[in-house]
Amino acid sequence: MKLLVDAGNTRVKWRLSGAAGVVGQGAVLFDEVASIPELANYAQQITSIVVSTVISEERRRQLNDVLLERVKAPVRFYWAETERRGLRNAYEDPARMGADRWHAMYGAWRLCSGGFAVIDAGSAITIDYVDASGMHLGGYILPGVQMMFRSLRTDAARIGFDVNEALTPVPGHDTGECVNHGLAWLSSSVSERIMKDVEFYGLSHVLVTGGDARRLLDLGLSAREIPELVLDGLERIDTEEAGR
């Protein structure tokens, strides 16, 4: 069996795959990784662990130690690359790109026929465009919704508001509405801008993943939601590497 891990700054998504398909999958907070039941239930059957991550080196080592403690199998970390099977990275130094972005793009590259946009709406919102030839046209990185909520709570503490993640992008009539509707307004503006870019660059597909994907969809993004896109790309890469 193979354990696939997508370790973000807030959550760790995982999938356990065997010869017959997916055995289990889910998402936990970083500090809860050791408590995933499948790590104990299938510890003797897991033969490899592959990881895509954007976390700090200190936390990466911590994750590595937890996985090795729970499962006696080799852990391989995969990072962004210059090129893979026709998909070409726009970054001069791929090491500076978050691995999750590359793995999501590669999952989309192997899935789509034609150019595409990939939006990962997590702690940060990342947007990447790839044309039909496989050339990465570049992208954007924006603060995610929860990050913006935390920023307002921390840096504008005197205003006071309750978070309700309203999907109403109209002017608010009290501070809580102004904050929640303001963030909905930003999210709807991002969705609108993405759709304009997709038309401008002649892209055929829009794929969205991440914890806030549904929010963007509800606020106007016309896209196909693929919750496991990063893990899909990671698994394809690991399979290709094993076949070399």
C-alpha positions in Angstrom: 0.0 0.0 0.0 1.0 3.6 -0.6 0.3 6.5 1.7 0.0 9.9 -0.1 0.3 13.1 2.0 -0.4 16.7 1.0 0.8 18.7 4.0 -0.3 22.3 4.0 0.2 25.0 6.5 -3.2 24.3 8.2 -4.3 20.8 7.2 -2.8 17.6 6.2 -4.7 15.7 3.5 -4.0 12.0 3.1 -4.9 9.0 0.9 -4.1 5.3 1.4 -4.1 3.4 -1.9 -3.8 -0.3 -2.4 -4.0 -2.6 -5.4 -7.8 -2.5 -5.3 -8.0 1.3 -5.1 -8.4 3.8 -2.3 -8.5 2.2 1.2 -9.0 5.4 3.1 -8.6 9.2 2.9 -9.2 12.3 4.9 -7.8 15.5 6.3 -6.6 16.4 9.8 -4.8 19.2 11.5 -1.0 19.0 11.4 -0.8 18.0 15.1 -3.3 15.2 14.5 -1.4 13.2 11.9 -0.2 10.6 14.4 -3.9 9.9 15.3 -5.0 8.8 11.8 -6.4 5.3 12.4 -5.1 3.9 9.1 -1.5 4.5 10.2 -2.0 1.9 12.9 -4.4 -0.4 11.2 -2.3 -0.8 8.0 1.1 0.0 9.3 2.5 -3.4 8.3 1.0 -3.2 4.8 2.2 0.3 3.9 5.3 0.0 1.8 5.9 3.6 0.8 4.9 7.1 1.9 5.1 10.0 -0.6 4.7 13.7 0.4 3.9 17.0 -1.2 4.4 19.9 1.2 4.9 23.6 1.6 5.6 23.6 5.3 8.8 24.9 6.9 11.8 22.7 7.1 11.4 22.3 10.9 7.8 21.1 10.5 8.8 18.9 7.5 11.3 17.1 9.8 8.6 16.8 12.4 6.2 15.3 10.0 8.9 12.9 8.7 9.6 11.7 12.2 5.9 11.2 13.0 5.4 9.2 9.8 8.5 7.0 10.4 7.4 6.4 14.0 4.0 5.2 13.0 4.9 3.4 9.8 8.2 1.6 9.1 8.3 2.6 5.4 10.5 4.9 3.4 9.2 8.5 3.1 9.8 10.4 -0.2 9.3 14.1 -0.6 8.6 15.4 -4.1 9.2 19.0 -5.1 8.5 21.3 -8.0 10.4 20.5 -11.2 11.5 22.3 -14.4 9.6 19.9 -16.7 7.8 16.6 -16.6 6.3 14.9 -19.6 5.5 18.1 -21.5 4.5 20.3 -18.6 7.0 23.1 -18.3 7.5 25.3 -15.3 7.7 29.1 -15.8 9.9 29.5 -12.7 13.6 29.9 -13.5 14.2 28.3 -10.1 11.6 25.6 -9.5 12.8 25.1 -5.9 11.1 28.5 -5.1 7.6 27.1 -6.2 5.4 25.4 -3.6 5.4 21.7 -4.3 1.6 21.6 -4.1 1.2 24.0 -7.0 3.3 21.8 -9.2 1.6 18.6 -8.2 -1.8 20.2 -8.8 -0.8 21.4 -12.2 0.6 18.0 -13.1 -2.6 16.3 -12.0 -4.5 18.7 -14.2 -2.0 18.2 -17.1 -2.6 14.5 -17.1 -6.3 15.0 -16.8 -7.1 17.8 -19.3 -6.9 18.1 -23.0 -6.1 21.7 -23.8 -5.0 24.7 -21.7 -6.2 25.0 -18.1 -6.3 27.1 -14.9 -5.7 25.5 -11.5 -7.0 27.3 -8.4 -6.0 25.9 -5.0 -8.1 27.7 -2.4 -6.4 26.9 0.9 -4.6 29.0 3.5 -3.4 30.9 0.6 -5.1 31.0 -2.8 -2.9 30.0 -5.7 -3.8 30.5 -9.3 -1.8 29.0 -12.2 -2.4 29.0 -15.9 -1.1 26.4 -18.4 -1.6 26.6 -22.1 -2.4 23.7 -24.4 1.3 23.1 -25.2 2.1 22.5 -21.5 3.7 25.9 -20.9 3.1 27.3 -17.5 2.1 30.9 -18.1 2.7 31.9 -14.5 0.3 32.5 -11.7 -0.8 34.4 -8.6 -0.7 33.9 -4.8 -3.2 35.6 -2.6 -4.1 35.4 1.1 -6.8 32.9 1.7 -10.1 33.7 3.4 -9.1 32.4 6.8 -5.8 34.2 6.6 -7.6 37.5 5.9 -10.0 36.9 8.8 -7.1 36.3 11.1 -5.3 39.4 9.9 -8.3 41.6 10.5 -8.8 40.1 14.0 -5.1 40.6 14.9 -4.2 43.9 13.2 -7.6 45.6 13.6 -8.6 44.2 16.9 -10.6 47.2 18.0 -13.2 46.9 15.3 -14.6 43.6 16.6 -16.7 41.2 14.5 -18.0 37.7 14.3 -16.9 35.5 11.4 -19.8 34.0 9.4 -18.2 33.7 6.0 -21.2 35.3 4.3 -21.6 34.9 0.6 -23.2 38.3 0.1 -21.0 40.7 -1.7 -23.1 43.8 -1.0 -22.3 46.8 1.3 -22.6 46.0 5.0 -24.5 48.0 7.6 -22.5 47.1 10.6 -18.9 46.1 11.2 -19.5 42.4 11.1 -21.4 42.7 7.8 -18.7 45.0 6.4 -16.0 42.5 7.1 -17.9 39.3 6.0 -19.4 40.9 3.0 -16.1 42.6 2.1 -14.4 39.3 2.0 -17.2 37.8 -0.1 -16.8 40.8 -2.4 -13.1 40.1 -2.7 -13.7 36.4 -3.4 -16.3 37.2 -6.1 -13.9 39.7 -7.7 -11.1 37.0 -7.7 -13.5 34.6 -9.4 -14.6 37.2 -12.0 -10.9 38.0 -12.8 -10.0 34.4 -13.2 -12.8 33.9 -15.7 -11.6 36.9 -17.7 -8.1 35.5 -17.7 -9.3 32.1 -18.8 -11.0 33.8 -21.8 -8.0 36.0 -22.6 -5.5 33.2 -22.6 -7.8 30.8 -24.4 -7.8 28.1 -21.7 -10.3 25.3 -22.0 -10.6 24.1 -18.4 -10.8 25.5 -14.9 -10.1 23.2 -12.0 -10.4 24.2 -8.3 -9.3 22.4 -5.2 -8.7 23.3 -1.5 -10.8 23.9 1.5 -12.4 27.1 0.2 -13.1 25.8 -3.3 -16.9 25.7 -2.7 -16.8 29.3 -1.6 -15.3 30.5 -4.9 -17.8 28.3 -6.8 -20.7 29.8 -4.9 -19.3 33.3 -5.6 -19.2 33.0 -9.4 -16.2 30.8 -10.3 -17.2 28.4 -13.2 -14.9 25.4 -12.5 -14.7 21.7 -11.9 -14.0 20.9 -8.3 -11.4 18.2 -7.7 -10.7 17.9 -4.0 -7.7 15.5 -4.3 -6.0 17.2 -7.3 -2.6 17.6 -5.5 -2.7 14.0 -4.4 -3.6 12.9 -7.9 -0.6 14.7 -9.4 1.7 13.4 -6.6 0.6 9.8 -7.1 1.1 10.0 -10.9 4.6 11.4 -10.4 5.5 8.7 -7.9 4.2 6.0 -10.2 6.3 7.4 -13.1 9.4 7.6 -10.9 8.9 4.0 -9.7 8.6 2.8 -13.4 12.0 4.3 -14.4 
